[in-house]
Amino acid sequence: MVYVRKERLKKTRKVLAVMIKQSVDPDVVTYNSLMDGYFLVKDVNKATYVFNTIARRGVTPDVQSYNV
């Protein structure tokens, strides 16, 4: 089951990259979902990186961001 989640995370990262490349700004919900996925597969470093990226991309973290 963890393998399936890891594969989905890879696809999610690719979709996020395409969004950014095409000037579609991901919102806080998108970043929260990605962080949650990383925590589900126990990749705390990547989840923390995403959290730190939120502010650099000009998105304000919300309550859910901190709860993830």
C-alpha positions in Angstrom: 0.0 0.0 0.0 2.9 2.4 0.7 4.3 1.7 -2.7 1.0 2.8 -4.3 1.1 6.0 -2.3 4.7 6.7 -3.3 3.7 6.2 -7.0 0.8 8.7 -6.6 3.1 11.2 -4.9 5.4 11.0 -7.9 2.5 11.7 -10.2 1.3 14.5 -8.0 4.7 16.2 -8.0 4.7 16.0 -11.8 1.3 17.6 -12.0 2.4 20.3 -9.6 5.4 21.0 -11.8 3.3 21.3 -14.9 0.9 23.6 -13.1 3.8 25.9 -12.1 5.3 25.7 -15.6 2.0 26.8 -17.1 1.6 29.7 -14.7 -1.2 28.0 -12.7 -0.5 28.9 -9.1 -1.2 26.0 -6.7 -3.2 27.1 -3.7 -2.8 26.2 -0.1 -5.1 23.1 -0.5 -2.8 21.7 -3.1 0.3 22.1 -0.9 -1.6 20.7 2.1 -2.5 17.6 0.1 1.1 17.1 -1.0 2.4 17.5 2.6 -0.2 15.1 3.9 0.9 12.5 1.3 4.5 12.8 2.3 3.6 12.3 6.0 1.5 9.2 5.0 4.7 7.6 3.5 6.7 8.9 6.5 8.9 11.3 4.4 9.0 14.2 7.0 11.9 15.9 5.2 9.9 16.4 2.0 6.8 17.4 3.8 8.8 20.0 5.7 10.3 21.2 2.4 6.8 21.7 0.9 5.7 23.6 4.0 8.7 25.9 3.7 8.0 26.3 0.0 4.5 27.6 0.6 5.7 31.0 1.9 8.3 31.4 -0.8 5.6 30.9 -3.4 3.5 33.6 -1.9 0.8 31.3 -0.4 -0.2 31.8 3.1 -0.4 28.6 5.2 -3.7 28.0 6.9 -4.8 26.1 10.0 -4.8 22.9 8.0 -1.2 23.4 6.9 -0.1 23.5 10.5 -2.3 20.5 11.4 -0.9 18.4 8.7 
